[in-house]
Amino acid sequence: MESANDFKNKVVIVTGASSGIGHATALAFAKLGAIPVSVARREQRLQELTEQCQSFSPDASYIAADLGIQEEAENVVHKTVKRHGRVDILVNNAAIPMHKLIYRISATEAEDTMRINFLSCLWTTFAAIPYLLKQGGGTIVNVSSFATKVIPTHETLYAASKYAMNGFTKGLWTDLEGSGIHCVLLHPGPIATEIWDKLDEPDAYNGELYPPELVADEIIAAIRKKRFEVVVPRNNFKLVMARVMSLIAPALVRHGVAQMDPIKPESLEKARLSASSGKTMGELVD
Ligand SMILES: NC(=O)c1ccc[n+]([C@@H]2O[C@H](COP(=O)([O-])OP(=O)(O)OC[C@H]3O[C@@H](n4cnc5c(N)ncnc54)[C@H](OP(=O)(O)O)[C@@H]3O)[C@@H](O)[C@H]2O)c1
């Protein structure tokens, strides 16, 4: 195991750092003497976070960017290397929620979700790999979701974007073999962040929410211990049971999940009527 000082002066890009898990992660790296480069769209928040980080790590900086745009996502990596001379760790954490009745989702919204939640991670990763190869290695952390273990209703597109991230990361485990680039796939369970306030429709989940600092700590531990896949909170009885049940009794889990937040019969009826009158996905239910 490596010591805490192994993060000293490491350049760490953290996307989605203007709130929640990314914010906690950038700060946690700064406290270890690493140099976080915080990325998101809300610049004021990034400025405030960077001032906080600079009291632990004077070279901490930020880049305001819309990661749903390929050029901006790639430029985050290029600007970081130009500014700090290298990149050691890339944490792909930015995402939007997509919690919506399937009949209300348009193809454009579906594409936006894939672009921000998955393609942004691919674009930053592809931009970073040549630098990491040149440097002899580094780490990429992809923040996925427990929603890829058990998919709640109304989360199809969100889960699809995270499943794409899972497949991409798992492929990199083998494709980057021997390169010195280690990839971590991290699945947060329910975490207390503003993502819950951004849902298009109310969520049925009313259980415990864990602090984002817990995820930041697990990201750091996973890098240190060269873990491949981590669920946070780790060894949580309910999450472990949910995973075990979805493996041994998938039909039961599907039924249980559908009961927790059911698709209302009246919504389905409206969707049928709208479909009969020629409406398309996204406009089937008001
Ligand atoms: N909280 C949970 O319960 C939970 C559970 C499972 C997985 N996760 C995953 O954990 C990660 C962090 O989520 P969180 O809970 O911390 O949510 P959050 O507080 O809503 O943070 C999301 C971050 O992503 C950024 N972002 C969104 N769209 C962006 C874009 N187009 N370009 C650049 N940045 C963008 C946001 O910043 P701006 O709006 O300023 O751009 C924000 O900083 C996400 O990948 C999420 O899917 C969260």
Ligand as a Chemical Component Dictionary entry (heavy atoms), coordinates in Angstrom:
data_LIG
# 
_chem_comp.id                   LIG 
_chem_comp.type                 NON-POLYMER 
_chem_comp.pdbx_formal_charge   0 
_chem_comp.three_letter_code    LIG 
# 
loop_
_chem_comp_atom.comp_id 
_chem_comp_atom.atom_id 
_chem_comp_atom.alt_atom_id 
_chem_comp_atom.type_symbol 
_chem_comp_atom.charge 
_chem_comp_atom.model_Cartn_x 
_chem_comp_atom.model_Cartn_y 
_chem_comp_atom.model_Cartn_z 
_chem_comp_atom.pdbx_ordinal 
LIG N1  N1  N 0  -25.799 11.316 -5.566  1  
LIG C1  C1  C 0  -26.107 10.048 -5.791  2  
LIG O1  O1  O 0  -26.963 9.470  -5.105  3  
LIG C2  C2  C 0  -25.406 9.286  -6.886  4  
LIG C3  C3  C 0  -25.671 7.916  -6.988  5  
LIG C4  C4  C 0  -25.057 7.182  -7.993  6  
LIG C5  C5  C 0  -24.185 7.801  -8.869  7  
LIG N2  N2  N 1  -23.942 9.139  -8.747  8  
LIG C6  C6  C 0  -23.018 9.730  -9.715  9  
LIG O2  O2  O 0  -22.060 10.511 -9.023  10 
LIG C7  C7  C 0  -21.589 11.555 -9.871  11 
LIG C8  C8  C 0  -21.668 12.873 -9.140  12 
LIG O3  O3  O 0  -23.016 13.155 -8.871  13 
LIG P1  P1  P 0  -23.487 14.051 -7.656  14 
LIG O4  O4  O 0  -24.446 13.249 -6.885  15 
LIG O5  O5  O -1 -22.349 14.665 -6.988  16 
LIG O6  O6  O 0  -24.358 15.119 -8.469  17 
LIG P2  P2  P 0  -24.350 16.701 -8.558  18 
LIG O7  O7  O 0  -24.135 17.296 -7.213  19 
LIG O8  O8  O 0  -25.563 17.061 -9.323  20 
LIG O9  O9  O 0  -23.052 16.981 -9.437  21 
LIG C9  C9  C 0  -23.017 16.798 -10.822 22 
LIG C10 C10 C 0  -21.838 17.583 -11.348 23 
LIG O10 O10 O 0  -21.757 17.376 -12.765 24 
LIG C11 C11 C 0  -21.580 18.637 -13.381 25 
LIG N3  N3  N 0  -22.113 18.641 -14.743 26 
LIG C12 C12 C 0  -23.342 18.275 -15.166 27 
LIG N4  N4  N 0  -23.467 18.469 -16.470 28 
LIG C13 C13 C 0  -22.288 18.968 -16.909 29 
LIG C14 C14 C 0  -21.796 19.394 -18.169 30 
LIG N5  N5  N 0  -22.557 19.357 -19.284 31 
LIG N6  N6  N 0  -20.532 19.855 -18.250 32 
LIG C15 C15 C 0  -19.751 19.935 -17.142 33 
LIG N7  N7  N 0  -20.150 19.531 -15.926 34 
LIG C16 C16 C 0  -21.405 19.074 -15.810 35 
LIG C17 C17 C 0  -22.332 19.619 -12.486 36 
LIG O11 O11 O 0  -21.800 20.929 -12.620 37 
LIG P3  P3  P 0  -22.423 22.135 -13.441 38 
LIG O12 O12 O 0  -23.905 22.029 -13.358 39 
LIG O13 O13 O 0  -21.846 23.329 -12.736 40 
LIG O14 O14 O 0  -21.887 21.977 -14.820 41 
LIG C18 C18 C 0  -21.971 19.066 -11.118 42 
LIG O15 O15 O 0  -20.741 19.574 -10.691 43 
LIG C19 C19 C 0  -22.457 11.499 -11.136 44 
LIG O16 O16 O 0  -21.761 10.792 -12.125 45 
LIG C20 C20 C 0  -23.674 10.706 -10.686 46 
LIG O17 O17 O 0  -24.288 10.050 -11.763 47 
LIG C21 C21 C 0  -24.540 9.900  -7.786  48 
# 
loop_
_chem_comp_bond.comp_id 
_chem_comp_bond.atom_id_1 
_chem_comp_bond.atom_id_2 
_chem_comp_bond.value_order 
_chem_comp_bond.pdbx_ordinal 
LIG N1  C1  SING 1  
LIG C1  O1  DOUB 2  
LIG C1  C2  SING 3  
LIG C2  C3  SING 4  
LIG C2  C21 DOUB 5  
LIG C3  C4  DOUB 6  
LIG C4  C5  SING 7  
LIG C5  N2  DOUB 8  
LIG N2  C6  SING 9  
LIG N2  C21 SING 10 
LIG C6  O2  SING 11 
LIG C6  C20 SING 12 
LIG O2  C7  SING 13 
LIG C7  C8  SING 14 
LIG C7  C19 SING 15 
LIG C8  O3  SING 16 
LIG O3  P1  SING 17 
LIG P1  O4  DOUB 18 
LIG P1  O5  SING 19 
LIG P1  O6  SING 20 
LIG O6  P2  SING 21 
LIG P2  O7  DOUB 22 
LIG P2  O8  SING 23 
LIG P2  O9  SING 24 
LIG O9  C9  SING 25 
LIG C9  C10 SING 26 
LIG C10 O10 SING 27 
LIG C10 C18 SING 28 
LIG O10 C11 SING 29 
LIG C11 N3  SING 30 
LIG C11 C17 SING 31 
LIG N3  C12 SING 32 
LIG N3  C16 SING 33 
LIG C12 N4  DOUB 34 
LIG N4  C13 SING 35 
LIG C13 C14 SING 36 
LIG C13 C16 DOUB 37 
LIG C14 N5  SING 38 
LIG C14 N6  DOUB 39 
LIG N6  C15 SING 40 
LIG C15 N7  DOUB 41 
LIG N7  C16 SING 42 
LIG C17 O11 SING 43 
LIG C17 C18 SING 44 
LIG O11 P3  SING 45 
LIG P3  O12 DOUB 46 
LIG P3  O13 SING 47 
LIG P3  O14 SING 48 
LIG C18 O15 SING 49 
LIG C19 O16 SING 50 
LIG C19 C20 SING 51 
LIG C20 O17 SING 52 
# 
